[in-house]
Amino acid sequence: MKVHQLRYLSVVASEGSIRAAARALGVTQATVTQGLRELEAHAQVALLTRHGGGVSLTPAGLDLVAHAQRVLSQLRQAEDTLARHRDSATPQRLSIGITPWVAQTLMPRTVPVFRQSLPHVQLEMFDGLSALAYPRLREGSLDLMIGRIASDTTMQGLQALPLCSYEMTVTARRGHPHENASSIIELLEDDWILNFTPGEQATLMDNLFSQHGVAPPLHHVHLAHSASLMLTMVQRTDMLTFALGLWWKPMASGTPWRPCSSRNASALTKSAFCGAPTKPQAPQPHASSSYF
């Protein structure tokens, strides 16, 4: 018995006819028919019964196709193993865009696992706002980005694989004068330092203020284009921010701020219709990128 003969038998069993099997295999009907005849001659028993609607397997054919499917599965696994050995000799590069919160929450947990599974892949990581990564995804200089799922307009030409959901909280330094505040109204006179792109400001203001029935105190809202700068200002001043809840420790009072909003995080790649190849995806995290 030959591998191609077993493959023909397996596909005929799944497709129900020689014509459909030939189409699925990308060969002619005559090629499939000849291969099956040779297989029956070797087996010295009928494997197929031909009828007007196609073909059906005989009891012997049913027994053999079960073995054939196991053999073909083992061969695929062997080919995958050999491919990994071939790939290990040729380093590959995976370019990933990561938002600041991903860099500080997801990546330290994920990279060691990734490296253990795919040691031949060299990672190239770019840290920055989601808005900066979208154009690079579309042009192909990034293979994927781990970040939040944006609006349909922003996501045009991209596809997303949801990884997790997470909560955003109002955050302050330990010992902040308003650390025991229970309402956003109590924080309207405080200065805020936030990290967002121009297209995200309206949604962010709604999540923080408008949905709670108060007008955004825009004269108290400041923009930081760097997440590390924003964190430093929050830690060393009385400024407030809106951050990934799981990233922060509870404040001195022992009671964390009540979450104000929840988000979905995802791995983003170029859409299939744009012709981007599928790349390895990060495993599901406990926390991922935030609004920033």
Disulfide bonds with the S-S distance in Angstrom:
none
